[in-house]
Amino acid sequence: MADRSRGRCQDICGKWTAKALKGLMLASCIGGLSAAHAAAADIPINGSRVFPESISADLDGNIYIGSVSGTVYRVESEGKTAEPWIVPGPQNGLTSLFGVLADENRGLLWVCNNPPFGGPPPPGAKSGLKSFDLQSGELKGTYDFPGEGPFACNDITIRNLADLYVTDTAGGRIFHLAPDAEKLELFAQDPELVGVDGIAVAGDGTIYINNVRMNLVQRVNLKADGSYAGLTALTLSEPVNGPDALRLVGGNLFLQAEGPGGRVTYVEVEGDKAKIIPIRTGLDSSPGVTHVDGVAYATEGKIGYLFDPALKDKNPDPFIIRAFPLPELP
């Protein structure tokens, strides 16, 4: 596989507006369209019954995948296979992973850890964040969700290089971890947040979320002091079906994975509206997407094999990360 290194291009692209990106090939900022086509090779995951969830990439082009089994898989920048990298054990307390996010600024991989998936949580099980050294995989920190459940730590984003925000799908909350803080604090709790899933920050610092239960994309409104001021549901150009991951491409342009919808789309925000542009369909319940060097990488969760009686006893292997070039905006 071609080198997926992006340098600091994502930082540059993040300052562009989506309008400025229109009419340009996105890959001109992150690698060149012909190179993207050459690099768009699917990546098999080395494991059985992996059930991958979220996916993230660092600036060197290494890719990180969380899984329902609790293992973090990694694809090195010139690698062709996702290999087990951080494996659950007593020393790290990993159980079942949803969101993962590479934090290049602090050299950390953040993960959303939850009780074992698919059954009632065992006594004392926690939901929350864990951080690992981006080079060694060593556990660096554990940040349990405060308060009373239900909890489901789902996705993570970073604002202003150091303020971390994490969604709680079951509890309808967003938690905040301030720079150098030792514990999470409640940022927002709202009945309208029940079902919140993906979260990402636009180039101008605006926070956007999606809601997997209500099929919404929303802007998180802030007061002058940065505190929560409610939500604005964006008017979508077409319906979405189970929106999950949300990843910034640049300016006000995002990638979004739809699990039940089996697709990845662009979400191009303009004011209180968002244009939904499908760019890959036919995926097997995709819960995560990221991009490197002009190529999108989407996980296929195959979640039906965990819940559908007709599939539950069948073998879901192999699990493959689907790769496809980021297309030019229409």
Secondary structure by P-SEA (a helix, b strand, c coil): cccccccaaaaaaaacccccccccccccccccaaaaaaabbbbbbcccccccccccccccbbbbbbccccbbbbbcccccccccccccccccccccccbbbbcccccbbbbbccccccccccccccbbbbbcccccccccccccccccccccccccccccccbbbbbbccccbbbbbcccccbbbbccccccccccccccccccbbbbbbbccccccccccccccccccbbbbcccccccccccbbbbcccccbbbbbccccbbbbbbbcccbbbbbbccccccccccccccccbbbbbbccccccccccccccccccccbbbbcccccc
